[in-house]
Amino acid sequence: MDAQGDEITVEQTAENYAAEVARWREVRGMSKRALALAMGYDPSYVSHVESGRHKPSEEFSRLADEALTERGLPLGNGAGRWR
């Protein structure tokens, strides 16, 4: 549920995830190509995930988490990792 108590759909969750991947990639100063190479993926797949054309796999999410987290430390307020 969101802040207003409305249910969040799977599609909204996927859109939010894609936006967070793109946002943290940009915060880290990484291109889609650089992120893809760090994760062992083709750059077009990263682009497709960020645009919502593909749903990310659990493996993609794990590797994105590793690539976007500096030195294994959580980002932001320390409440969790980049996502």
PDB file of N, CA, C and O in Angstrom:
ATOM      1  N   MET A   1       0.833  -1.172   0.000  1.00  0.00           N
ATOM      2  CA  MET A   1       0.000   0.000   0.000  1.00  0.00           C
ATOM      3  C   MET A   1       0.882   1.241   0.000  1.00  0.00           C
ATOM      4  O   MET A   1       1.993   1.231   0.530  1.00  0.00           O
ATOM      5  N   ASP A   2       0.369   2.306  -0.602  1.00  0.00           N
ATOM      6  CA  ASP A   2       1.117   3.553  -0.603  1.00  0.00           C
ATOM      7  C   ASP A   2       0.718   4.412   0.587  1.00  0.00           C
ATOM      8  O   ASP A   2      -0.044   3.973   1.448  1.00  0.00           O
ATOM      9  N   ALA A   3       1.234   5.637   0.638  1.00  0.00           N
ATOM     10  CA  ALA A   3       1.001   6.510   1.791  1.00  0.00           C
ATOM     11  C   ALA A   3      -0.475   6.817   2.015  1.00  0.00           C
ATOM     12  O   ALA A   3      -0.882   7.089   3.144  1.00  0.00           O
ATOM     13  N   GLN A   4      -1.279   6.778   0.958  1.00  0.00           N
ATOM     14  CA  GLN A   4      -2.714   7.057   1.086  1.00  0.00           C
ATOM     15  C   GLN A   4      -3.528   5.798   1.392  1.00  0.00           C
ATOM     16  O   GLN A   4      -4.749   5.874   1.528  1.00  0.00           O
ATOM     17  N   GLY A   5      -2.876   4.659   1.501  1.00  0.00           N
ATOM     18  CA  GLY A   5      -3.580   3.423   1.783  1.00  0.00           C
ATOM     19  C   GLY A   5      -4.087   2.717   0.537  1.00  0.00           C
ATOM     20  O   GLY A   5      -4.790   1.711   0.639  1.00  0.00           O
ATOM     21  N   ASP A   6      -3.740   3.231  -0.640  1.00  0.00           N
ATOM     22  CA  ASP A   6      -4.143   2.594  -1.883  1.00  0.00           C
ATOM     23  C   ASP A   6      -3.198   1.437  -2.185  1.00  0.00           C
ATOM     24  O   ASP A   6      -2.012   1.486  -1.860  1.00  0.00           O
ATOM     25  N   GLU A   7      -3.739   0.404  -2.807  1.00  0.00           N
ATOM     26  CA  GLU A   7      -2.904  -0.719  -3.184  1.00  0.00           C
ATOM     27  C   GLU A   7      -2.039  -0.337  -4.374  1.00  0.00           C
ATOM     28  O   GLU A   7      -2.476   0.378  -5.276  1.00  0.00           O
ATOM     29  N   ILE A   8      -0.806  -0.826  -4.363  1.00  0.00           N
ATOM     30  CA  ILE A   8       0.129  -0.573  -5.451  1.00  0.00           C
ATOM     31  C   ILE A   8       0.133  -1.808  -6.334  1.00  0.00           C
ATOM     32  O   ILE A   8       0.279  -2.928  -5.844  1.00  0.00           O
ATOM     33  N   THR A   9      -0.026  -1.605  -7.631  1.00  0.00           N
ATOM     34  CA  THR A   9      -0.066  -2.723  -8.568  1.00  0.00           C
ATOM     35  C   THR A   9       1.336  -3.228  -8.873  1.00  0.00           C
ATOM     36  O   THR A   9       2.329  -2.555  -8.599  1.00  0.00           O
ATOM     37  N   VAL A  10       1.397  -4.410  -9.436  1.00  0.00           N
ATOM     38  CA  VAL A  10       2.669  -4.983  -9.867  1.00  0.00           C
ATOM     39  C   VAL A  10       3.310  -4.065 -10.907  1.00  0.00           C
ATOM     40  O   VAL A  10       4.525  -3.871 -10.899  1.00  0.00           O
ATOM     41  N   GLU A  11       2.509  -3.511 -11.787  1.00  0.00           N
ATOM     42  CA  GLU A  11       3.029  -2.617 -12.824  1.00  0.00           C
ATOM     43  C   GLU A  11       3.649  -1.363 -12.203  1.00  0.00           C
ATOM     44  O   GLU A  11       4.705  -0.906 -12.640  1.00  0.00           O
ATOM     45  N   GLN A  12       2.992  -0.814 -11.189  1.00  0.00           N
ATOM     46  CA  GLN A  12       3.537   0.369 -10.519  1.00  0.00           C
ATOM     47  C   GLN A  12       4.838   0.029  -9.792  1.00  0.00           C
ATOM     48  O   GLN A  12       5.785   0.815  -9.792  1.00  0.00           O
ATOM     49  N   THR A  13       4.871  -1.127  -9.186  1.00  0.00           N
ATOM     50  CA  THR A  13       6.076  -1.561  -8.496  1.00  0.00           C
ATOM     51  C   THR A  13       7.226  -1.708  -9.480  1.00  0.00           C
ATOM     52  O   THR A  13       8.344  -1.279  -9.196  1.00  0.00           O
ATOM     53  N   ALA A  14       6.963  -2.311 -10.635  1.00  0.00           N
ATOM     54  CA  ALA A  14       7.992  -2.471 -11.666  1.00  0.00           C
ATOM     55  C   ALA A  14       8.469  -1.113 -12.171  1.00  0.00           C
ATOM     56  O   ALA A  14       9.666  -0.919 -12.383  1.00  0.00           O
ATOM     57  N   GLU A  15       7.547  -0.175 -12.366  1.00  0.00           N
ATOM     58  CA  GLU A  15       7.924   1.167 -12.817  1.00  0.00           C
ATOM     59  C   GLU A  15       8.788   1.854 -11.759  1.00  0.00           C
ATOM     60  O   GLU A  15       9.786   2.497 -12.085  1.00  0.00           O
ATOM     61  N   ASN A  16       8.399   1.714 -10.499  1.00  0.00           N
ATOM     62  CA  ASN A  16       9.179   2.313  -9.414  1.00  0.00           C
ATOM     63  C   ASN A  16      10.581   1.716  -9.348  1.00  0.00           C
ATOM     64  O   ASN A  16      11.562   2.433  -9.152  1.00  0.00           O
ATOM     65  N   TYR A  17      10.665   0.409  -9.510  1.00  0.00           N
ATOM     66  CA  TYR A  17      11.957  -0.272  -9.486  1.00  0.00           C
ATOM     67  C   TYR A  17      12.840   0.240 -10.618  1.00  0.00           C
ATOM     68  O   TYR A  17      14.004   0.575 -10.398  1.00  0.00           O
ATOM     69  N   ALA A  18      12.291   0.300 -11.820  1.00  0.00           N
ATOM     70  CA  ALA A  18      13.053   0.761 -12.982  1.00  0.00           C
ATOM     71  C   ALA A  18      13.552   2.186 -12.770  1.00  0.00           C
ATOM     72  O   ALA A  18      14.690   2.505 -13.115  1.00  0.00           O
ATOM     73  N   ALA A  19      12.714   3.034 -12.210  1.00  0.00           N
ATOM     74  CA  ALA A  19      13.109   4.420 -11.953  1.00  0.00           C
ATOM     75  C   ALA A  19      14.228   4.484 -10.914  1.00  0.00           C
ATOM     76  O   ALA A  19      15.129   5.315 -11.029  1.00  0.00           O
ATOM     77  N   GLU A  20      14.181   3.620  -9.906  1.00  0.00           N
ATOM     78  CA  GLU A  20      15.225   3.608  -8.886  1.00  0.00           C
ATOM     79  C   GLU A  20      16.550   3.109  -9.444  1.00  0.00           C
ATOM     80  O   GLU A  20      17.605   3.642  -9.101  1.00  0.00           O
ATOM     81  N   VAL A  21      16.508   2.096 -10.296  1.00  0.00           N
ATOM     82  CA  VAL A  21      17.744   1.622 -10.931  1.00  0.00           C
ATOM     83  C   VAL A  21      18.370   2.772 -11.717  1.00  0.00           C
ATOM     84  O   VAL A  21      19.562   3.044 -11.581  1.00  0.00           O
ATOM     85  N   ALA A  22      17.567   3.442 -12.535  1.00  0.00           N
ATOM     86  CA  ALA A  22      18.078   4.550 -13.345  1.00  0.00           C
ATOM     87  C   ALA A  22      18.600   5.688 -12.456  1.00  0.00           C
ATOM     88  O   ALA A  22      19.660   6.253 -12.726  1.00  0.00           O
ATOM     89  N   ARG A  23      17.866   6.013 -11.415  1.00  0.00           N
ATOM     90  CA  ARG A  23      18.269   7.115 -10.534  1.00  0.00           C
ATOM     91  C   ARG A  23      19.598   6.817  -9.859  1.00  0.00           C
ATOM     92  O   ARG A  23      20.496   7.659  -9.864  1.00  0.00           O
ATOM     93  N   TRP A  24      19.736   5.619  -9.272  1.00  0.00           N
ATOM     94  CA  TRP A  24      20.978   5.310  -8.581  1.00  0.00           C
ATOM     95  C   TRP A  24      22.136   5.108  -9.547  1.00  0.00           C
ATOM     96  O   TRP A  24      23.286   5.376  -9.199  1.00  0.00           O
ATOM     97  N   ARG A  25      21.849   4.643 -10.742  1.00  0.00           N
ATOM     98  CA  ARG A  25      22.911   4.538 -11.752  1.00  0.00           C
ATOM     99  C   ARG A  25      23.450   5.933 -12.050  1.00  0.00           C
ATOM    100  O   ARG A  25      24.660   6.129 -12.153  1.00  0.00           O
ATOM    101  N   GLU A  26      22.547   6.897 -12.188  1.00  0.00           N
ATOM    102  CA  GLU A  26      22.956   8.271 -12.457  1.00  0.00           C
ATOM    103  C   GLU A  26      23.672   8.887 -11.251  1.00  0.00           C
ATOM    104  O   GLU A  26      24.664   9.595 -11.421  1.00  0.00           O
ATOM    105  N   VAL A  27      23.181   8.627 -10.039  1.00  0.00           N
ATOM    106  CA  VAL A  27      23.843   9.123  -8.823  1.00  0.00           C
ATOM    107  C   VAL A  27      25.283   8.619  -8.776  1.00  0.00           C
ATOM    108  O   VAL A  27      26.193   9.355  -8.395  1.00  0.00           O
ATOM    109  N   ARG A  28      25.478   7.387  -9.158  1.00  0.00           N
ATOM    110  CA  ARG A  28      26.814   6.783  -9.156  1.00  0.00           C
ATOM    111  C   ARG A  28      27.658   7.231 -10.347  1.00  0.00           C
ATOM    112  O   ARG A  28      28.836   6.882 -10.433  1.00  0.00           O
ATOM    113  N   GLY A  29      27.071   7.998 -11.266  1.00  0.00           N
ATOM    114  CA  GLY A  29      27.813   8.478 -12.427  1.00  0.00           C
ATOM    115  C   GLY A  29      28.119   7.381 -13.427  1.00  0.00           C
ATOM    116  O   GLY A  29      29.107   7.446 -14.158  1.00  0.00           O
ATOM    117  N   MET A  30      27.267   6.380 -13.452  1.00  0.00           N
ATOM    118  CA  MET A  30      27.490   5.251 -14.360  1.00  0.00           C
ATOM    119  C   MET A  30      26.598   5.367 -15.584  1.00  0.00           C
ATOM    120  O   MET A  30      25.439   5.770 -15.492  1.00  0.00           O
ATOM    121  N   SER A  31      27.152   5.010 -16.718  1.00  0.00           N
ATOM    122  CA  SER A  31      26.332   4.882 -17.926  1.00  0.00           C
ATOM    123  C   SER A  31      25.612   3.537 -17.866  1.00  0.00           C
ATOM    124  O   SER A  31      25.949   2.678 -17.051  1.00  0.00           O
ATOM    125  N   LYS A  32      24.626   3.364 -18.730  1.00  0.00           N
ATOM    126  CA  LYS A  32      23.960   2.051 -18.807  1.00  0.00           C
ATOM    127  C   LYS A  32      24.976   0.986 -19.183  1.00  0.00           C
ATOM    128  O   LYS A  32      24.939  -0.135 -18.677  1.00  0.00           O
ATOM    129  N   ARG A  33      25.878   1.351 -20.072  1.00  0.00           N
ATOM    130  CA  ARG A  33      26.917   0.410 -20.503  1.00  0.00           C
ATOM    131  C   ARG A  33      27.811   0.014 -19.326  1.00  0.00           C
ATOM    132  O   ARG A  33      28.110  -1.167 -19.147  1.00  0.00           O
ATOM    133  N   ALA A  34      28.239   0.993 -18.525  1.00  0.00           N
ATOM    134  CA  ALA A  34      29.112   0.701 -17.385  1.00  0.00           C
ATOM    135  C   ALA A  34      28.407  -0.193 -16.368  1.00  0.00           C
ATOM    136  O   ALA A  34      29.005  -1.130 -15.838  1.00  0.00           O
ATOM    137  N   LEU A  35      27.137   0.099 -16.097  1.00  0.00           N
ATOM    138  CA  LEU A  35      26.387  -0.742 -15.167  1.00  0.00           C
ATOM    139  C   LEU A  35      26.258  -2.157 -15.716  1.00  0.00           C
ATOM    140  O   LEU A  35      26.458  -3.135 -14.995  1.00  0.00           O
ATOM    141  N   ALA A  36      25.923  -2.254 -16.991  1.00  0.00           N
ATOM    142  CA  ALA A  36      25.779  -3.574 -17.618  1.00  0.00           C
ATOM    143  C   ALA A  36      27.076  -4.370 -17.526  1.00  0.00           C
ATOM    144  O   ALA A  36      27.055  -5.556 -17.198  1.00  0.00           O
ATOM    145  N   LEU A  37      28.197  -3.725 -17.814  1.00  0.00           N
ATOM    146  CA  LEU A  37      29.486  -4.421 -17.760  1.00  0.00           C
ATOM    147  C   LEU A  37      29.803  -4.860 -16.329  1.00  0.00           C
ATOM    148  O   LEU A  37      30.328  -5.954 -16.121  1.00  0.00           O
ATOM    149  N   ALA A  38      29.489  -4.019 -15.345  1.00  0.00           N
ATOM    150  CA  ALA A  38      29.731  -4.368 -13.949  1.00  0.00           C
ATOM    151  C   ALA A  38      28.880  -5.559 -13.524  1.00  0.00           C
ATOM    152  O   ALA A  38      29.260  -6.318 -12.632  1.00  0.00           O
ATOM    153  N   MET A  39      27.735  -5.716 -14.165  1.00  0.00           N
ATOM    154  CA  MET A  39      26.815  -6.791 -13.809  1.00  0.00           C
ATOM    155  C   MET A  39      26.962  -8.026 -14.686  1.00  0.00           C
ATOM    156  O   MET A  39      26.419  -9.082 -14.362  1.00  0.00           O
ATOM    157  N   GLY A  40      27.694  -7.907 -15.801  1.00  0.00           N
ATOM    158  CA  GLY A  40      27.819  -9.026 -16.730  1.00  0.00           C
ATOM    159  C   GLY A  40      26.628  -9.167 -17.656  1.00  0.00           C
ATOM    160  O   GLY A  40      26.354 -10.260 -18.151  1.00  0.00           O
ATOM    161  N   TYR A  41      25.915  -8.073 -17.897  1.00  0.00           N
ATOM    162  CA  TYR A  41      24.749  -8.064 -18.774  1.00  0.00           C
ATOM    163  C   TYR A  41      25.033  -7.239 -20.023  1.00  0.00           C
ATOM    164  O   TYR A  41      25.970  -6.441 -20.051  1.00  0.00           O
ATOM    165  N   ASP A  42      24.234  -7.434 -21.035  1.00  0.00           N
ATOM    166  CA  ASP A  42      24.292  -6.612 -22.236  1.00  0.00           C
ATOM    167  C   ASP A  42      23.671  -5.252 -21.918  1.00  0.00           C
ATOM    168  O   ASP A  42      22.647  -5.189 -21.238  1.00  0.00           O
ATOM    169  N   PRO A  43      24.277  -4.165 -22.401  1.00  0.00           N
ATOM    170  CA  PRO A  43      23.718  -2.838 -22.136  1.00  0.00           C
ATOM    171  C   PRO A  43      22.265  -2.675 -22.578  1.00  0.00           C
ATOM    172  O   PRO A  43      21.510  -1.923 -21.962  1.00  0.00           O
ATOM    173  N   SER A  44      21.871  -3.375 -23.640  1.00  0.00           N
ATOM    174  CA  SER A  44      20.486  -3.251 -24.102  1.00  0.00           C
ATOM    175  C   SER A  44      19.514  -3.807 -23.061  1.00  0.00           C
ATOM    176  O   SER A  44      18.388  -3.323 -22.951  1.00  0.00           O
ATOM    177  N   TYR A  45      19.934  -4.817 -22.299  1.00  0.00           N
ATOM    178  CA  TYR A  45      19.052  -5.373 -21.269  1.00  0.00           C
ATOM    179  C   TYR A  45      18.828  -4.365 -20.147  1.00  0.00           C
ATOM    180  O   TYR A  45      17.705  -4.205 -19.668  1.00  0.00           O
ATOM    181  N   VAL A  46      19.895  -3.684 -19.727  1.00  0.00           N
ATOM    182  CA  VAL A  46      19.758  -2.642 -18.703  1.00  0.00           C
ATOM    183  C   VAL A  46      18.805  -1.568 -19.204  1.00  0.00           C
ATOM    184  O   VAL A  46      17.938  -1.102 -18.465  1.00  0.00           O
ATOM    185  N   SER A  47      18.968  -1.181 -20.458  1.00  0.00           N
ATOM    186  CA  SER A  47      18.082  -0.181 -21.057  1.00  0.00           C
ATOM    187  C   SER A  47      16.638  -0.661 -21.064  1.00  0.00           C
ATOM    188  O   SER A  47      15.725   0.107 -20.760  1.00  0.00           O
ATOM    189  N   HIS A  48      16.430  -1.909 -21.405  1.00  0.00           N
ATOM    190  CA  HIS A  48      15.073  -2.464 -21.441  1.00  0.00           C
ATOM    191  C   HIS A  48      14.452  -2.545 -20.045  1.00  0.00           C
ATOM    192  O   HIS A  48      13.253  -2.313 -19.886  1.00  0.00           O
ATOM    193  N   VAL A  49      15.251  -2.869 -19.044  1.00  0.00           N
ATOM    194  CA  VAL A  49      14.728  -2.903 -17.673  1.00  0.00           C
ATOM    195  C   VAL A  49      14.355  -1.488 -17.238  1.00  0.00           C
ATOM    196  O   VAL A  49      13.277  -1.267 -16.686  1.00  0.00           O
ATOM    197  N   GLU A  50      15.253  -0.531 -17.489  1.00  0.00           N
ATOM    198  CA  GLU A  50      14.985   0.845 -17.077  1.00  0.00           C
ATOM    199  C   GLU A  50      13.768   1.436 -17.779  1.00  0.00           C
ATOM    200  O   GLU A  50      13.063   2.267 -17.206  1.00  0.00           O
ATOM    201  N   SER A  51      13.521   1.016 -19.008  1.00  0.00           N
ATOM    202  CA  SER A  51      12.379   1.551 -19.755  1.00  0.00           C
ATOM    203  C   SER A  51      11.093   0.778 -19.485  1.00  0.00           C
ATOM    204  O   SER A  51      10.019   1.184 -19.927  1.00  0.00           O
ATOM    205  N   GLY A  52      11.199  -0.334 -18.760  1.00  0.00           N
ATOM    206  CA  GLY A  52      10.028  -1.126 -18.441  1.00  0.00           C
ATOM    207  C   GLY A  52       9.656  -2.154 -19.496  1.00  0.00           C
ATOM    208  O   GLY A  52       8.625  -2.816 -19.374  1.00  0.00           O
ATOM    209  N   ARG A  53      10.473  -2.299 -20.523  1.00  0.00           N
ATOM    210  CA  ARG A  53      10.178  -3.298 -21.562  1.00  0.00           C
ATOM    211  C   ARG A  53      10.436  -4.720 -21.084  1.00  0.00           C
ATOM    212  O   ARG A  53       9.820  -5.664 -21.577  1.00  0.00           O
ATOM    213  N   HIS A  54      11.354  -4.877 -20.115  1.00  0.00           N
ATOM    214  CA  HIS A  54      11.642  -6.192 -19.534  1.00  0.00           C
ATOM    215  C   HIS A  54      11.517  -6.094 -18.029  1.00  0.00           C
ATOM    216  O   HIS A  54      11.868  -5.077 -17.431  1.00  0.00           O
ATOM    217  N   LYS A  55      11.021  -7.144 -17.426  1.00  0.00           N
ATOM    218  CA  LYS A  55      11.002  -7.226 -15.968  1.00  0.00           C
ATOM    219  C   LYS A  55      12.333  -7.831 -15.530  1.00  0.00           C
ATOM    220  O   LYS A  55      12.789  -8.809 -16.122  1.00  0.00           O
ATOM    221  N   PRO A  56      12.951  -7.271 -14.516  1.00  0.00           N
ATOM    222  CA  PRO A  56      14.249  -7.785 -14.096  1.00  0.00           C
ATOM    223  C   PRO A  56      14.122  -9.124 -13.384  1.00  0.00           C
ATOM    224  O   PRO A  56      13.137  -9.401 -12.699  1.00  0.00           O
ATOM    225  N   SER A  57      15.130  -9.929 -13.566  1.00  0.00           N
ATOM    226  CA  SER A  57      15.186 -11.200 -12.835  1.00  0.00           C
ATOM    227  C   SER A  57      15.722 -10.938 -11.429  1.00  0.00           C
ATOM    228  O   SER A  57      16.229  -9.855 -11.135  1.00  0.00           O
ATOM    229  N   GLU A  58      15.602 -11.934 -10.579  1.00  0.00           N
ATOM    230  CA  GLU A  58      16.160 -11.824  -9.239  1.00  0.00           C
ATOM    231  C   GLU A  58      17.675 -11.636  -9.323  1.00  0.00           C
ATOM    232  O   GLU A  58      18.255 -10.871  -8.553  1.00  0.00           O
ATOM    233  N   GLU A  59      18.303 -12.332 -10.254  1.00  0.00           N
ATOM    234  CA  GLU A  59      19.757 -12.213 -10.447  1.00  0.00           C
ATOM    235  C   GLU A  59      20.131 -10.793 -10.885  1.00  0.00           C
ATOM    236  O   GLU A  59      21.109 -10.230 -10.395  1.00  0.00           O
ATOM    237  N   PHE A  60      19.355 -10.219 -11.803  1.00  0.00           N
ATOM    238  CA  PHE A  60      19.603  -8.834 -12.234  1.00  0.00           C
ATOM    239  C   PHE A  60      19.539  -7.911 -11.021  1.00  0.00           C
ATOM    240  O   PHE A  60      20.409  -7.059 -10.840  1.00  0.00           O
ATOM    241  N   SER A  61      18.525  -8.075 -10.201  1.00  0.00           N
ATOM    242  CA  SER A  61      18.349  -7.222  -9.028  1.00  0.00           C
ATOM    243  C   SER A  61      19.508  -7.365  -8.052  1.00  0.00           C
ATOM    244  O   SER A  61      19.995  -6.374  -7.510  1.00  0.00           O
ATOM    245  N   ARG A  62      19.941  -8.582  -7.832  1.00  0.00           N
ATOM    246  CA  ARG A  62      21.064  -8.821  -6.913  1.00  0.00           C
ATOM    247  C   ARG A  62      22.331  -8.160  -7.435  1.00  0.00           C
ATOM    248  O   ARG A  62      23.046  -7.495  -6.685  1.00  0.00           O
ATOM    249  N   LEU A  63      22.606  -8.343  -8.722  1.00  0.00           N
ATOM    250  CA  LEU A  63      23.820  -7.771  -9.309  1.00  0.00           C
ATOM    251  C   LEU A  63      23.747  -6.245  -9.386  1.00  0.00           C
ATOM    252  O   LEU A  63      24.759  -5.568  -9.203  1.00  0.00           O
ATOM    253  N   ALA A  64      22.562  -5.704  -9.654  1.00  0.00           N
ATOM    254  CA  ALA A  64      22.402  -4.247  -9.658  1.00  0.00           C
ATOM    255  C   ALA A  64      22.661  -3.708  -8.259  1.00  0.00           C
ATOM    256  O   ALA A  64      23.316  -2.679  -8.096  1.00  0.00           O
ATOM    257  N   ASP A  65      22.154  -4.398  -7.264  1.00  0.00           N
ATOM    258  CA  ASP A  65      22.370  -4.001  -5.879  1.00  0.00           C
ATOM    259  C   ASP A  65      23.862  -3.949  -5.566  1.00  0.00           C
ATOM    260  O   ASP A  65      24.345  -2.985  -4.972  1.00  0.00           O
ATOM    261  N   GLU A  66      24.584  -4.983  -5.966  1.00  0.00           N
ATOM    262  CA  GLU A  66      26.027  -5.025  -5.731  1.00  0.00           C
ATOM    263  C   GLU A  66      26.749  -3.915  -6.478  1.00  0.00           C
ATOM    264  O   GLU A  66      27.630  -3.259  -5.921  1.00  0.00           O
ATOM    265  N   ALA A  67      26.380  -3.702  -7.730  1.00  0.00           N
ATOM    266  CA  ALA A  67      27.068  -2.704  -8.559  1.00  0.00           C
ATOM    267  C   ALA A  67      26.769  -1.277  -8.109  1.00  0.00           C
ATOM    268  O   ALA A  67      27.615  -0.395  -8.256  1.00  0.00           O
ATOM    269  N   LEU A  68      25.584  -1.042  -7.565  1.00  0.00           N
ATOM    270  CA  LEU A  68      25.178   0.315  -7.201  1.00  0.00           C
ATOM    271  C   LEU A  68      25.435   0.659  -5.738  1.00  0.00           C
ATOM    272  O   LEU A  68      25.179   1.786  -5.314  1.00  0.00           O
ATOM    273  N   THR A  69      25.933  -0.292  -4.971  1.00  0.00           N
ATOM    274  CA  THR A  69      26.228  -0.062  -3.566  1.00  0.00           C
ATOM    275  C   THR A  69      27.728   0.120  -3.418  1.00  0.00           C
ATOM    276  O   THR A  69      28.502  -0.771  -3.768  1.00  0.00           O
ATOM    277  N   GLU A  70      28.135   1.253  -2.909  1.00  0.00           N
ATOM    278  CA  GLU A  70      29.557   1.535  -2.743  1.00  0.00           C
ATOM    279  C   GLU A  70      30.139   0.761  -1.570  1.00  0.00           C
ATOM    280  O   GLU A  70      29.645   0.842  -0.446  1.00  0.00           O
ATOM    281  N   ARG A  71      31.191   0.013  -1.852  1.00  0.00           N
ATOM    282  CA  ARG A  71      31.936  -0.694  -0.816  1.00  0.00           C
ATOM    283  C   ARG A  71      31.058  -1.486   0.130  1.00  0.00           C
ATOM    284  O   ARG A  71      31.422  -1.688   1.289  1.00  0.00           O
ATOM    285  N   GLY A  72      29.905  -1.940  -0.346  1.00  0.00           N
ATOM    286  CA  GLY A  72      29.020  -2.750   0.468  1.00  0.00           C
ATOM    287  C   GLY A  72      28.268  -1.983   1.532  1.00  0.00           C
ATOM    288  O   GLY A  72      27.563  -2.589   2.340  1.00  0.00           O
ATOM    289  N   LEU A  73      28.396  -0.660   1.558  1.00  0.00           N
ATOM    290  CA  LEU A  73      27.708   0.144   2.566  1.00  0.00           C
ATOM    291  C   LEU A  73      26.366   0.599   2.033  1.00  0.00           C
ATOM    292  O   LEU A  73      26.239   0.876   0.840  1.00  0.00           O
ATOM    293  N   PRO A  74      25.365   0.681   2.887  1.00  0.00           N
ATOM    294  CA  PRO A  74      24.059   1.151   2.435  1.00  0.00           C
ATOM    295  C   PRO A  74      24.109   2.621   2.049  1.00  0.00           C
ATOM    296  O   PRO A  74      24.949   3.378   2.534  1.00  0.00           O
ATOM    297  N   LEU A  75      23.208   3.006   1.179  1.00  0.00           N
ATOM    298  CA  LEU A  75      23.106   4.384   0.722  1.00  0.00           C
ATOM    299  C   LEU A  75      22.054   5.127   1.520  1.00  0.00           C
ATOM    300  O   LEU A  75      21.327   4.532   2.316  1.00  0.00           O
ATOM    301  N   GLY A  76      21.978   6.409   1.305  1.00  0.00           N
ATOM    302  CA  GLY A  76      20.907   7.220   1.893  1.00  0.00           C
ATOM    303  C   GLY A  76      21.016   7.294   3.398  1.00  0.00           C
ATOM    304  O   GLY A  76      22.085   7.557   3.947  1.00  0.00           O
ATOM    305  N   ASN A  77      19.892   7.058   4.060  1.00  0.00           N
ATOM    306  CA  ASN A  77      19.838   7.226   5.516  1.00  0.00           C
ATOM    307  C   ASN A  77      20.318   6.002   6.280  1.00  0.00           C
ATOM    308  O   ASN A  77      20.225   5.959   7.507  1.00  0.00           O
ATOM    309  N   GLY A  78      20.826   5.011   5.566  1.00  0.00           N
ATOM    310  CA  GLY A  78      21.319   3.821   6.226  1.00  0.00           C
ATOM    311  C   GLY A  78      20.250   2.803   6.548  1.00  0.00           C
ATOM    312  O   GLY A  78      20.533   1.771   7.157  1.00  0.00           O
ATOM    313  N   ALA A  79      19.006   3.087   6.139  1.00  0.00           N
ATOM    314  CA  ALA A  79      17.910   2.174   6.439  1.00  0.00           C
ATOM    315  C   ALA A  79      17.912   0.961   5.525  1.00  0.00           C
ATOM    316  O   ALA A  79      17.223  -0.021   5.801  1.00  0.00           O
ATOM    317  N   GLY A  80      18.662   1.012   4.460  1.00  0.00           N
ATOM    318  CA  GLY A  80      18.713  -0.100   3.532  1.00  0.00           C
ATOM    319  C   GLY A  80      19.638   0.220   2.394  1.00  0.00           C
ATOM    320  O   GLY A  80      20.314   1.249   2.398  1.00  0.00           O
ATOM    321  N   ARG A  81      19.671  -0.637   1.445  1.00  0.00           N
ATOM    322  CA  ARG A  81      20.516  -0.393   0.291  1.00  0.00           C
ATOM    323  C   ARG A  81      19.851   0.587  -0.653  1.00  0.00           C
ATOM    324  O   ARG A  81      18.843   1.200  -0.303  1.00  0.00           O
ATOM    325  N   TRP A  82      20.402   0.740  -1.840  1.00  0.00           N
ATOM    326  CA  TRP A  82      19.958   1.746  -2.804  1.00  0.00           C
ATOM    327  C   TRP A  82      18.485   1.625  -3.133  1.00  0.00           C
ATOM    328  O   TRP A  82      17.862   2.636  -3.457  1.00  0.00           O
ATOM    329  N   ARG A  83      17.905   0.457  -3.068  1.00  0.00           N
ATOM    330  CA  ARG A  83      16.511   0.298  -3.448  1.00  0.00           C
ATOM    331  C   ARG A  83      15.690   0.427  -2.248  1.00  0.00           C
ATOM    332  O   ARG A  83      14.465   0.327  -2.324  1.00  0.00           O
TER     333      ARG A  83
END
